[in-house]
Structures are given as structure tokens and as C-alpha cells.
């Protein structure tokens, strides 16, 4: 849509703010994909029930749900009115924007996941370390 729609005499994608939104979405997806691979690798090495895996999984869940929020919001902003329609070009974005929050609810609230990740990281931090 950003490649097709023209605003102010130019394609929507030629607007710097739209490219920034697309870059945020691309970057978020790449970061979460890399973190997913890292967590999977750590689970293969240490086992899925090891003591330090819980924090990594919690951080992964937190990161993915926050990234989904960013992607959903930016996609609706880029599509404009089409991003909130139930049919046509915007139906996929509207559906995603409506349901992306569900996994964060049944996977544990974001705040709880973030707290678990930080508590796990602090536990591994040397008590007398100085900066």
C-alpha cells in the first residue's frame, strides 16, 4: 500500500516518516527472530528446564509482544483508514491489530515476564561488581 498510494504528489513510501515506521517494523522482526534463535540454541545446550532459561524465555516473550504492538500500530498508521476495515486490503492488518495482544495474556503479562527476566539477570550478577 505504501508503494501504491500517492500523497502530496509522491508515493507514500517516499515520505521519511513512513520509511522510519517500516524500519522500526523490520528491525523489530529481525531482533525477535535472532532472540528466538538464541533462546532455542540455549535450550538445546542447557536443556529447556535449566535455571537460567526461564529468564531468557521471559525476555523473549516480552520482546515479541512489544514488537507486535509496534508492528500493529505502525501498520495501521501506514494503511490509514484501510487498516481498521474488516474486509479488503486492510483485513489482515485489522485482524492482527485486534488479536496480537492475546498471546501476551495467556503467556503471562508483559510486566511479569520483564520482571522475571530482570530478576534472573540480577541473580547472575556478581554481588561485588563495580562499574
C-alpha positions, 0 to 999 in steps of 0.5 A: 500500500505504501508503494501504491498510494500517492500523497502530496504528489509522491508515493507514500513510501517516499515520505521519511516518516513512513520509511522510519515506521517500516524500519522500526517494523523490520528491525523489530522482526529481525531482533525477535527472530535472532532472540528466538534463535538464541533462546532455542540454541540455549535450550538445546545446550542447557536443556529447556528446564535449566535455571537460567532459561526461564529468564531468557524465555521471559525476555523473549516473550516480552520482546515479541509482544512489544514488537507486535504492538509496534508492528500493529500500530505502525501498520495501521498508521501506514494503511490509514483508514484501510487498516481498521476495515474488516474486509479488503486490503486492510483485513489482515492488518485489522485482524492482527491489530485486534488479536496480537495482544492475546498471546501476551495474556495467556503467556503471562503479562508483559510486566511479569515476564520483564520482571522475571527476566530482570530478576534472573539477570540480577541473580547472575550478577556478581554481588561485588561488581563495580562499574 
